[in-house]
Amino acid sequence: MPISSSLDSNIIMAGFQALSDPLRLAVIELLQKQELCVCDLCSHLEVSQSKLSFHLKNLKEAGLINPRQEGRWIYYSLNLPQFTYLEQYLAQIHHNAVVMSRPNCEDS
């Protein structure tokens, strides 16, 4: 899966950037088990709704979570295809990486 466009690069960068925050990682870990509403996430994470909303926005913009509205509640779940995309990117690096020592530049 070579990165074929700046769109691909942007998707990958947004995904990893969204995963670079401990609170957002905690949200992802909770959503692995089940879909949750904001009030449940706030309760589990012991954070205010305003603080959580900022982090949910980041995760949504990176395409890592899906919101679903039911009545006045919004429920969040993982967007698994996006995680697969990031996983394939990392697998490509792992598969194509050459791990060899190179002589010092001065030795050339």
N, CA, C and O of each residue as an XYZ file, in Angstrom:
432
protein
N       0.834     -1.174      0.000
C       0.000      0.000      0.000
C       0.882      1.243      0.000
O       1.016      1.895      1.035
N       1.475      1.579     -1.114
C       2.274      2.789     -1.154
C       1.399      4.021     -0.963
O       0.237      4.047     -1.368
N       1.966      5.015     -0.353
C       1.223      6.272     -0.196
C       1.195      6.927     -1.562
O       2.230      7.337     -2.088
N       0.005      7.022     -2.134
C      -0.107      7.460     -3.513
C      -0.482      8.926     -3.661
O      -0.436      9.461     -4.769
N      -0.839      9.565     -2.609
C      -1.238     10.957     -2.743
C      -1.080     11.685     -1.424
O      -0.857     11.083     -0.373
N      -1.202     12.999     -1.513
C      -1.155     13.790     -0.289
C      -2.371     13.496      0.580
O      -2.311     13.647      1.801
N      -3.489     13.071     -0.046
C      -4.670     12.681      0.732
C      -4.337     11.498      1.617
O      -4.670     11.493      2.802
N      -3.674     10.484      1.048
C      -3.257      9.328      1.836
C      -2.343      9.763      2.979
O      -2.509      9.324      4.117
N      -1.390     10.617      2.673
C      -0.468     11.111      3.700
C      -1.218     11.840      4.800
O      -0.925     11.660      5.982
N      -2.179     12.657      4.417
C      -2.956     13.412      5.405
C      -3.776     12.494      6.291
O      -3.890     12.731      7.494
N      -4.350     11.443      5.708
C      -5.138     10.484      6.482
C      -4.247      9.781      7.499
O      -4.628      9.627      8.660
N      -3.081      9.361      7.073
C      -2.148      8.659      7.956
C      -1.657      9.583      9.061
O      -1.637      9.201     10.230
N      -1.262     10.794      8.695
C      -0.780     11.743      9.703
C      -1.875     12.090     10.716
O      -1.610     12.154     11.916
N      -3.086     12.311     10.241
C      -4.192     12.645     11.148
C      -4.479     11.488     12.097
O      -4.743     11.702     13.280
N      -4.428     10.277     11.586
C      -4.682      9.107     12.434
C      -3.655      8.966     13.538
O      -4.009      8.782     14.702
N      -2.387      9.052     13.178
C      -1.352      8.897     14.200
C      -1.312     10.084     15.155
O      -1.034      9.916     16.343
N      -1.585     11.272     14.649
C      -1.631     12.431     15.536
C      -2.774     12.287     16.544
O      -2.609     12.608     17.721
N      -3.917     11.811     16.087
C      -5.056     11.616     16.988
C      -4.744     10.576     18.054
O      -5.250     10.663     19.173
N      -3.922      9.601     17.719
C      -3.568      8.542     18.676
C      -2.430      8.950     19.611
O      -2.025      8.165     20.468
N      -1.916     10.159     19.455
C      -0.751     10.566     20.236
C      -1.096     11.193     21.588
O      -0.208     11.690     22.280
N      -2.346     11.175     21.964
C      -2.761     11.774     23.234
C      -3.276     10.679     24.177
O      -4.065      9.830     23.762
N      -2.840     10.691     25.431
C      -3.267      9.641     26.374
C      -4.781      9.559     26.574
O      -5.323      8.459     26.692
N      -5.466     10.687     26.614
C      -6.920     10.654     26.808
C      -7.612     10.055     25.584
O      -8.557      9.277     25.715
N      -7.136     10.420     24.404
C      -7.735      9.852     23.190
C      -7.469      8.352     23.105
O      -8.328      7.597     22.652
N      -6.294      7.919     23.533
C      -6.022      6.476     23.580
C      -6.965      5.781     24.554
O      -7.429      4.673     24.288
N      -7.245      6.423     25.668
C      -8.166      5.844     26.647
C      -9.574      5.718     26.053
O     -10.269      4.734     26.306
N      -9.988      6.704     25.271
C     -11.290      6.634     24.595
C     -11.303      5.438     23.649
O     -12.260      4.664     23.637
N     -10.250      5.288     22.863
C     -10.158      4.172     21.907
C     -10.234      2.836     22.651
O     -10.924      1.916     22.214
N      -9.529      2.738     23.761
C      -9.541      1.487     24.529
C     -10.941      1.166     25.051
O     -11.354      0.006     25.040
N     -11.668      2.175     25.504
C     -13.044      1.944     25.977
C     -13.964      1.528     24.838
O     -14.827      0.666     25.004
N     -13.772      2.148     23.685
C     -14.646      1.851     22.553
C     -14.331      0.503     21.908
O     -15.101      0.026     21.074
N     -13.230     -0.107     22.276
C     -12.937     -1.459     21.785
C     -13.956     -2.457     22.310
O     -14.255     -3.462     21.666
N     -14.484     -2.162     23.492
C     -15.394     -3.100     24.149
C     -16.839     -2.921     23.715
O     -17.584     -3.890     23.570
N     -17.233     -1.643     23.506
C     -18.629     -1.371     23.149
C     -18.801      0.074     22.732
O     -17.962      0.931     23.010
N     -19.902      0.318     22.063
C     -20.307      1.668     21.717
C     -20.692      2.382     23.020
O     -21.328      1.787     23.890
N     -20.307      3.649     23.151
C     -20.612      4.399     24.374
C     -21.082      5.807     24.036
O     -20.696      6.385     23.020
N     -21.930      6.347     24.918
C     -22.350      7.737     24.774
C     -21.364      8.635     25.523
O     -20.532      8.164     26.299
N     -21.480      9.922     25.271
C     -20.567     10.885     25.876
C     -20.619     10.813     27.402
O     -19.583     10.871     28.065
N     -21.811     10.688     27.952
C     -21.921     10.663     29.412
C     -21.199      9.448     29.998
O     -20.569      9.553     31.050
N     -21.285      8.292     29.321
C     -20.562      7.103     29.791
C     -19.047      7.295     29.685
O     -18.302      6.918     30.589
N     -18.601      7.885     28.573
C     -17.171      8.139     28.401
C     -16.657      9.098     29.475
O     -15.589      8.882     30.049
N     -17.431     10.167     29.746
C     -17.045     11.126     30.794
C     -16.924     10.432     32.146
O     -15.982     10.678     32.900
N     -17.874      9.575     32.441
C     -17.883      8.860     33.710
C     -16.678      7.928     33.835
O     -15.986      7.937     34.854
N     -16.430      7.130     32.806
C     -15.301      6.192     32.841
C     -13.958      6.913     32.931
O     -13.051      6.467     33.634
N     -13.840      8.030     32.214
C     -12.553      8.730     32.123
C     -12.389      9.816     33.186
O     -11.305     10.374     33.355
N     -13.476     10.106     33.897
C     -13.482     11.143     34.934
C     -12.987     12.486     34.394
O     -12.091     13.115     34.956
N     -13.604     12.902     33.278
C     -13.299     14.198     32.670
C     -14.602     14.925     32.389
O     -15.672     14.319     32.329
N     -14.490     16.234     32.218
C     -15.675     17.034     31.902
C     -16.081     16.811     30.449
O     -15.270     16.404     29.617
N     -17.345     17.082     30.165
C     -17.842     16.909     28.811
C     -17.140     17.854     27.839
O     -16.879     17.479     26.696
N     -16.833     19.068     28.277
C     -16.170     20.018     27.381
C     -14.764     19.541     27.006
O     -14.345     19.677     25.857
N     -14.047     18.989     27.968
C     -12.702     18.473     27.673
C     -12.794     17.266     26.739
O     -12.015     17.147     25.793
N     -13.736     16.385     27.004
C     -13.892     15.191     26.181
C     -14.325     15.554     24.770
O     -13.876     14.926     23.811
N     -15.180     16.547     24.624
C     -15.666     16.955     23.303
C     -14.521     17.352     22.382
O     -14.538     17.027     21.195
N     -13.534     18.045     22.915
C     -12.363     18.435     22.134
C     -11.653     17.191     21.586
O     -11.278     17.147     20.414
N     -11.476     16.196     22.434
C     -10.766     14.987     22.033
C     -11.602     14.123     21.080
O     -11.058     13.512     20.160
N     -12.902     14.072     21.296
C     -13.769     13.340     20.380
C     -13.748     13.984     18.998
O     -13.771     13.287     17.984
N     -13.705     15.306     18.961
C     -13.623     16.024     17.688
C     -12.365     15.612     16.933
O     -12.421     15.372     15.726
N     -11.235     15.527     17.623
C      -9.980     15.110     16.994
C     -10.080     13.688     16.439
O      -9.640     13.412     15.322
N     -10.654     12.811     17.220
C     -10.798     11.420     16.782
C     -11.747     11.308     15.589
O     -11.506     10.518     14.676
N     -12.827     12.097     15.596
C     -13.775     12.087     14.468
C     -13.107     12.621     13.210
O     -13.243     12.036     12.136
N     -12.383     13.737     13.342
C     -11.724     14.334     12.177
C     -10.677     13.400     11.582
O     -10.434     13.429     10.375
N     -10.060     12.577     12.412
C      -9.079     11.608     11.924
C      -9.764     10.355     11.373
O      -9.097      9.464     10.847
N     -11.077     10.286     11.492
C     -11.823      9.151     10.982
C     -11.718      7.900     11.831
O     -12.036      6.806     11.364
N     -11.271      8.047     13.084
C     -11.063      6.879     13.942
C     -12.311      6.448     14.699
O     -12.404      5.304     15.144
N     -13.275      7.361     14.848
C     -14.520      7.005     15.528
C     -15.701      7.470     14.689
O     -15.599      8.394     13.881
N     -16.818      6.802     14.909
C     -18.074      7.145     14.233
C     -19.096      7.594     15.268
O     -19.315      6.898     16.259
N     -19.723      8.743     15.054
C     -20.827      9.143     15.922
C     -22.149      8.603     15.379
O     -22.333      8.480     14.168
N     -23.047      8.289     16.274
C     -24.396      7.853     15.900
C     -25.372      8.514     16.858
O     -25.304      8.311     18.070
N     -26.274      9.301     16.309
C     -27.246      9.992     17.164
C     -28.492      9.149     17.328
O     -29.047      8.613     16.369
N     -28.913      9.053     18.577
C     -30.158      8.372     18.907
C     -30.892      9.277     19.886
O     -30.508      9.394     21.050
N     -31.946      9.911     19.404
C     -32.631     10.895     20.234
C     -31.701     12.056     20.513
O     -31.127     12.632     19.588
N     -31.549     12.401     21.766
C     -30.654     13.508     22.112
C     -29.252     13.040     22.474
O     -28.396     13.856     22.815
N     -29.010     11.743     22.404
C     -27.712     11.182     22.761
C     -26.890     10.854     21.526
O     -27.427     10.442     20.498
N     -25.588     11.040     21.640
C     -24.672     10.642     20.579
C     -23.825      9.499     21.112
O     -23.194      9.606     22.163
N     -23.825      8.420     20.375
C     -23.052      7.239     20.732
C     -21.849      7.143     19.799
O     -21.948      7.457     18.613
N     -20.723      6.711     20.337
C     -19.496      6.606     19.564
C     -19.043      5.160     19.484
O     -19.177      4.388     20.434
N     -18.502      4.816     18.319
C     -17.924      3.495     18.099
C     -16.656      3.664     17.262
O     -16.432      4.717     16.664
N     -15.836      2.626     17.226
C     -14.616      2.670     16.432
C     -14.948      2.530     14.947
O     -15.861      1.798     14.567
N     -14.202      3.234     14.132
C     -14.275      3.098     12.681
C     -13.157      2.133     12.282
O     -12.059      2.557     11.921
N     -13.443      0.849     12.349
C     -12.416     -0.178     12.157
C     -11.703     -0.121     10.810
O     -10.506     -0.409     10.772
N     -12.356      0.233      9.701
C     -11.604      0.332      8.451
C     -10.456      1.343      8.505
O      -9.424      1.150      7.862
N     -10.637      2.413      9.269
C      -9.554      3.404      9.392
C      -8.359      2.814     10.150
O      -7.208      3.087      9.809
N      -8.633      2.017     11.163
C      -7.544      1.356     11.899
C      -6.842      0.344     10.995
O      -5.624      0.180     11.069
N      -7.606     -0.328     10.152
C      -7.012     -1.274      9.198
C      -6.079     -0.541      8.244
O      -4.997     -1.035      7.928
N      -6.491      0.625      7.788
C      -5.667      1.434      6.891
C      -4.334      1.787      7.552
O      -3.277      1.650      6.936
N      -4.386      2.241      8.809
C      -3.153      2.578      9.532
C      -2.305      1.330      9.770
O      -1.079      1.370      9.665
N      -2.962      0.242     10.085
C      -2.258     -1.022     10.318
C      -1.544     -1.480      9.035
O      -0.402     -1.937      9.094
N      -2.203     -1.361      7.895
C      -1.581     -1.745      6.631
C      -0.383     -0.869      6.308
O       0.613     -1.349      5.766
N      -0.473      0.401      6.634
C       0.646      1.312      6.425
C       1.855      0.860      7.239
O       2.970      0.797      6.721
N       1.631      0.548      8.512
C       2.724      0.077      9.360
C       3.261     -1.272      8.900
O       4.467     -1.511      8.946
N       2.377     -2.144      8.462
C       2.802     -3.458      7.974
C       3.673     -3.312      6.734
O       4.635     -4.060      6.560
N       3.346     -2.360      5.875
C       4.153     -2.114      4.680
C       5.557     -1.662      5.069
O       6.540     -2.111      4.479
N       5.651     -0.797      6.036
C       6.971     -0.349      6.505
C       7.742     -1.532      7.051
O       8.918     -1.715      6.734
N       7.088     -2.327      7.864
C       7.747     -3.495      8.463
C       8.209     -4.466      7.391
O       9.314     -5.004      7.468
N       7.374     -4.691      6.398
C       7.684     -5.648      5.335
C       8.828     -5.162      4.438
O       9.677     -5.952      4.027
N       8.846     -3.867      4.139
C       9.820     -3.319      3.191
C      11.107     -2.814      3.820
O      12.067     -2.504      3.116
N      11.127     -2.733      5.134
C      12.290     -2.152      5.806
C      13.508     -3.065      5.653
O      13.419     -4.285      5.792
N      14.628     -2.443      5.366
C      15.899     -3.153      5.289
C      16.692     -2.763      6.524
O      17.014     -1.594      6.734
N      16.995     -3.751      7.325
C      17.734     -3.481      8.555
C      19.162     -3.977      8.354
O      19.487     -5.135      8.612
N      19.981     -3.074      7.895
C      21.389     -3.403      7.677
C      22.233     -2.233      8.141
O      21.839     -1.072      8.036
N      23.382     -2.565      8.648
C      24.318     -1.511      9.022
C      24.923     -0.947      7.751
O      25.151     -1.653      6.769
N      25.164      0.305      7.805
C      25.785      0.992      6.669
C      27.098      1.555      7.144
O      27.186      2.047      8.269
N      28.123      1.497      6.316
C      29.397      2.089      6.734
C      29.235      3.580      6.960
O      28.366      4.223      6.372
N      30.080      4.115      7.815
C      30.041      5.556      8.062
C      30.283      6.318      6.756
O      30.985      5.839      5.866
N      29.704      7.482      6.659
C      29.872      8.316      5.452
C      31.348      8.616      5.187
O      31.773      8.752      4.040
N      32.109      8.716      6.262
C      33.531      9.041      6.120
C      34.310      7.881      5.514
O      35.385      8.092      4.953
N      33.787      6.657      5.618
C      34.479      5.493      5.096
C      34.265      5.321      3.594
O      34.919      4.481      2.976
N      33.386      6.080      3.010
C      33.057      5.910      1.590
C      34.134      6.461      0.694
O      34.012      6.397     -0.530
